[in-house]
Amino acid sequence: MSLRSPSVLHRPLAIAATAMLVLTTMVAGPLSPATADGDKDQKISERATIDQQLEDLRIDLGGVNDDLADTYMALAETELLIPQAQQDLEDAQAELEAAQENDREIGERLTAAQDEEELLSGQVESGRDEVDSSDEELSQIAMDAYKGGGMPSPSSVYIGGGSPQDTVDRSMNYQLTLESQGSRLDTLRSDQAVTENSADRLTAVREEIDALKADAEDAVDRTAAAEDAAATAKQDLDDLYATQQTQRDDLEAKKATYEEDEESLESRSSTLDEEIQELAQQEREREEAEQAKKDKPKPAPAPAPNGGGGGSSSSSGGWVYPVNARLNSNFGWRYHPIYHTRKLHAGVDFPVACGVPVGAAHSGRVLAHTYNSGAGNKLILSHGIQNGKLITSSYHHLQGYAAPVGAQVSAGDPVGYVGTTGSSTGCHLHFEIQEDGNSVNPTNYI
């Protein structure tokens, strides 16, 4: 069975980052505690990255039926897992190739060592035979010399010769005999040294063979584990591809079932703007009426009243984040991940758990509590007229309210609690700022 990965399928979802989730542990020998801890921390970080991406995707699904949203999120998670599963398979295949190459190299070294052992064994055996033969010959000469009264002295070679020629012959024979004995002794010593060196090398080679056999067993185990890991990684990837296709089919079927949701998205968006514009006009009229009362001539000077239009005293500074969380979705036109339509995202989103208190982004007065199918429970604050425009902020999808209508609040005071009411598919705060009822980018203020 081939372990090569199939072609990468095109992914339709607008997923901005590559997810990290390891599905298969590579087998490349035992991990040290430090390495294992680092690997564990990496996996935790990778899972957290995926969870954050899924959280952001879910928030982008505002206005979608929960069933359809859940189906989309299941597909999104599968597709976030596929890139790392592909990487896992490639890593497993690389580990398998490395294990197989290591096994081959050890096999070659073992064969070479065994061949050398055979050669050295023959050399040692032959050397020992040579040493034994030379030793026996020298021993025989020594024995003969002992039985015959020892080696003849040099003077005896010249005494008793029958003729001068006989004396020369006897002298030559004597010299040759001594040279032969010396040569054989040198040869014996050389044979002994060679044999001892070969024996030492043979011992070392046999120790090397024992170590290589142990390495070969480890290499076999490593290769088997790598084969299992590669097979598992491939199966995991194949399973993800199969799940992906099933979820795609399921999503397309449910899109047809809930297609009326797409038509209602734009109408809810326009209704939201009209609602805030109307409230803003009423608040402007109230602000102007109170200002006219303040500007009316008095018979005698009087101290400025406390209270009044709380938002009127607002300055351009003093804005704060309504919740202590990251901002994940910017103001502007947004591409809907399911319906593939463009829709104005009139504020910013903060992914945060339901029930977390929401603070006023600036000092002001609670203008209204409202509800609609898009924004859910919504609270609107008036921050008075600044640079000729009435500034309001609105807090959507609230679980509940913490300040009544008409209450004066300071920046950071609790005004509500994070929820997921209306067309929300997950706990978060949608926050908007308006100038005379027209939504503007909140990052210009907070």
N, C-alpha and C positions, 0 to 999 in steps of 0.2 A: 504494500500500500504506500503510495506517495505521501510524503509529509509536507509537500509544498503548499503554501496557502493559496486559496482561490483568489481571483481578481477582486479588487476592492470595489464594493458597490457604491454608486453615487448616493450621497446622503441628502435628502431634501430639506432637513431642518436647518434653521439659521443658528447654528451652534458656533459661538465665537472662539472657543478655546478647545484644545485637545485634552481629553480627560486622562486621568492617571489612576488606573486601578489594576494591580497585578493579580492575575487569576491563577498563575502557575508558578511554583517555586522551582528555580533552576537548581540542578544538582551538580555541583562542581567541587565536591569535597566539603567537609564539615566547616560551618561558619564559626568564627570566634564570637564570644559574647558581645563585643563591641560592634562587630559587623551585623550581627543579628538584631541588636537594638536599633542600629541605624536604619536597617531594612524595614523594621517595624514602624519606626517613626515616619519613614518615607511613605509607607502604605497608608498610614493614618492621614498624612498630609494630602496624599492623592485622593483619598476618599472624601476629605473635607472639600477639596476643590470641586469634585463632581457634585457634592451636595449643594454647594453654593451656586453652581451653574444651574442645577435643577430648580433651586429656589428662585433664581432670577427668571428662568423660563416660565415658571408657574405664574409669577406676577404679571408677565407679559400677556397672559391668556385672559385678561379681563373681558367680561362679557360673553364667555363661552360656557356652555352647559357643563356641569361638573363631570358627567359621564364622558363627554367628549374630551374634556381637559385631562381626565385621568388616563384615557387611552393615549392621548398625545404624550403625556409625561412618561408613560411606560415605554413608548417607542423612543422618546428622547434619551432616556437612561440607557436603553440598549445600544443606541448609536453612539453614546458617549463612551461605552465600554469597548466598542469594536476596535478603535485604534490601538489601545493598549493590548488587547487580545492578539492583534496582528503582531505587535512588537514582541509579545511573549513567545509566540510561535517562532519568530525569527531567532530570538535568543535561544530557544530550546534547540532549534536546528543547528545553530552555531555551536552550542555546547556538545551536541551529539557528534558533529564533525570533529571537534577538538578531541573528544573522548576516543573516537575511532582512530584518529591520527596518533594519539598517545599510545593506544593499544598496539598499533602497527609498529611504532618506533621501539617499544619495549620488546615486541616479538623479534624484531631484527637484532636488537642488542643481545637478547637471550640466545638466539641461534648462533650469533658470532661467538659469544662466550662459550657455548657448548662445543663449537668447532675447535676453539682454542684449547679447551680442556682436553679434548681427544688428542690433539697434536702434542700438547705438553705431557700428557700421560705416557705417550709413546716415547717422547724424548727422555723423560725421567727413567722409564724402564730400560731403554737402550743404554742410557748413561750409567745406570747402576750395573748393567751387565759388563760394560767396558771396564768400569772401576774394579768389579769383582775379578775379571780376567787378569788385569794388570797386577792386581794385588796378589793373586795366586802365583803369577809368574815370578814376581819379585820374592815372594815367600819361598818358592822352590829354589831360586838362586841362593838365597840366604841359607836355606837348609843344606844345599849341596856344599856350600862353602864351609858351613859348620862341620859337616861330616868329613870333609876332606882336609880339615885342619885350617880352614879359613882361606881367604883369598891369597894367592901367591904374592910375595913381596916383589917390588921392582928389581931387587938385586938377583932374585932367583931366576929372573927372565934371562939374565946375561950369563949366569953361571951354569955350567953344564951343557951349554950348547955344543953340538957336534962340529959345527963349522960357523964361520961368520954369517953365512946366508941364513943358517938355522936360527942364529941369534936375532937377526933382523926380522925374520918371520914371527919368531916368538914375541918380539917387542911389539910388532904391529898388531898381532892377535890380542895381546894384553891391552893395548890402547883401545882397540875396537870394543873389547869386552867392557871396559870402563865407560866408554861413550854410550854404549847400548844401555847399560844400567842407568846412567844419568838421564838419557832420553826417556826411558820408560818411566822413571820416577817423575820427570816433568810432566809427561803425558798423564800419569795417574793423578797428579795434583790438579792439572787442568780439567780432567774429566770430573774430578770430585767437585770443583768449583762450579762447573757448568751444571752438573746434576743438582747441586744445592740451590743454585739460582732458579733453575727450572722448577724444582720442588716448591720453592717459596712462591713463585709466580703461579703455580698450579693451585696452591692453597688460596691465594688471593682470588683467582678466577672462580674457584668453587664457592667462595664467600659471595662474590659478585653474582653468581648464578642463583644462589639462595635468595639474595635480595631482589633480583630481577623476577624470580618466580612469585615472590610476595607482591611486587609491583604489578605483575601481570594479572594476579587475582584481583587486586584493587581496580585495575583498568577494566577488567571484565565487568565488575560490579558497577563502576562508574558509567560504562557504556550502556549497560542494561537500564540503569536509572535514567540516563539521558534519553534513551529510546522511549521509556514510559512517559517521561515529562513531555517529549515532543508529541507523542500520540495524544496525551491529555490536552495539550495546548491546541492541537489541531481540532480535537473534538469540541473543546470549549468555543473555539472560533466558529466552527460549523454550526453549533447550537445557537450562537448569537445571530448568525446570518438567517437561520431558519426562523428564530423568534422575530427578528426584524421584519421579515417578509409577512409573517402572520399579523404582526401589529400594524404594518402599513395597510394591509387589506382591511383590517378592523377599523382603522381610522377613516379610510375612504368611505366605508359603509356608514359610519356614524356621522360623517360630515353631511352626507345626503339626508340622513334622518333629521339632523338639527340645522338644516340650511337656513331656516327662518331666523336663526340667531344672527347670521351675518347681516341681514337687512336691518335688524334693530340696533346694531352697534352705532351706526352713524346718527340715527335719530336720537338716541340717548345722549350722544355727544353734543348735539346742537341744543337739546333741551337744557342741558347743564349750563351752557353759556347764557341762555335767556333767563334762567332762574337767578343767576348771580347778578346779571345786569339789572334786573328789576329790583332786587334787594339793595343793590348799590345806589340806584336812583333814589329810593326811599331814604336811605341813610344820608345821602348828600343833602336832600331837602331838610332832613332833621338837623344836620350839622349847620346848614345855612340859617335855619330859623333860630337856633341857639346863638349863633354868632351875631345875628341881628339884634337879639335881646341884649347881648353884652355891649353892642355898639350904640344902643339907644341912649340919648343924653339923660343924665340923672340930676335931680335937684341938688344933690350933695354927693361928694366923693364917697364911695363905699368900697370895702375890700373885695377883691375878686372872689367869686364863689368857688367852693370846692366841688369836685365831681364834674357835672355837666357832661359834655361829650368827651368821654375819656380818650378816644382816639385822637382828638384834636391836638392834644399836647405831644403827640408822637413826633419824634425826630427821625432823621434818616438813619441814625445809628441805633445800636441796641438790639439788632436782630440775632436770634440764636436758632440752632437746629431744634425742631420740635421733639425729636427723640435722639438718644445717643446711639446712633447706628450708622452704617455706611449708606451712602446714596447709590442706588443701583440702576436707576432708569431715568434718563434725562428728558428734559422738556423738548418737544418737537414732534415731527411726523415719524410714526413708527410702523414698521411692516409687520402685519399680523402673521404669526408663525403657522397658523392653520389655514386661514382663509386667503392668505397672500394678498391682502388689501392694505392700503395705506390709511392710517387713522391718526389724528392729532392727539398726541399725549400732552395734555394741557398742564402737567405738573411734573413732580418728581416722586419717586417711590423710595421708601425705607423698609427693607425686609426686617421685621422685628416680631417677636412673639405676641400672640394675642394676650390682652390684659395689661400690657406695659403702659404706664401713664404717658399721655401726650401733653407736652407743654406748649403754652402760647409762644409763637415765634417772635412776638413783639408785644409791648403793652397795648391795651385796647379794650374794647367792649364786646361782649358776646352778642352778636347780631341776630343769629338764628340757629335753631336746630331743625334740620330737614331730613327727609328720607326720599330716595327714589331708587329704582331697580338697578341703576348704574352705580351711583356713589354709595348706596346704602345709608347708614347713619352718618350724617355730615354736620359738622359744626362750622359756622362762619364767624370770623372776628372782623370788626372794623378797627382800623388803626388811624382813622382820621384823614384829613386832607393834607397831602404832602405835594409840594410843587404843583398845586392846582388840581391834583387828582385824588380821588378817594381810594385809599389803599385797603384792600381786604385780603384776608387769608382764609383758606378753607381746608378742613381736615376730613378725609373720607374713609369709609368702611369701618367706622368706629364700632366698638363693642358696646360702649355706653358713654354718657356724658359726665363730666366732673364739675362743670360750671353752668349755672342757669342762664337763660337768656336775659340780657341786660346787665349781667355782672361785669364789674371792672376787673381786669386782670393785668398782671405785670409779665414781662418776658420770663418764660420758664414756669409760670404757674400752671398746674394741671387743669386741662380743659376737657379731657376725654381719655378713652382707653383704646388701645389698638385692637382691631377686630378684623373680620373678613366678611362683613355684610355687603349686600348688593352684588354687583357683578365682579366679585373677587374670588380667586381660586386658591388663595392662601393668605395667612396672616401677614399684613403689612399696612403701612400708613401711606396713603396717597395724599400729597400736600401740594396746594396751589396758592399762588398769589395773583390778585387781579388789580388792575388800575382802571377805575371807573367801570368795573365789571368785565373788562377784557383780560383774559389770562396772559401773563407774561412769564418769562423764565425766572423761577424762584431763586436761582443761583445769582441773580443780580442783587438779591437782598440778603440771603443767608450765606 
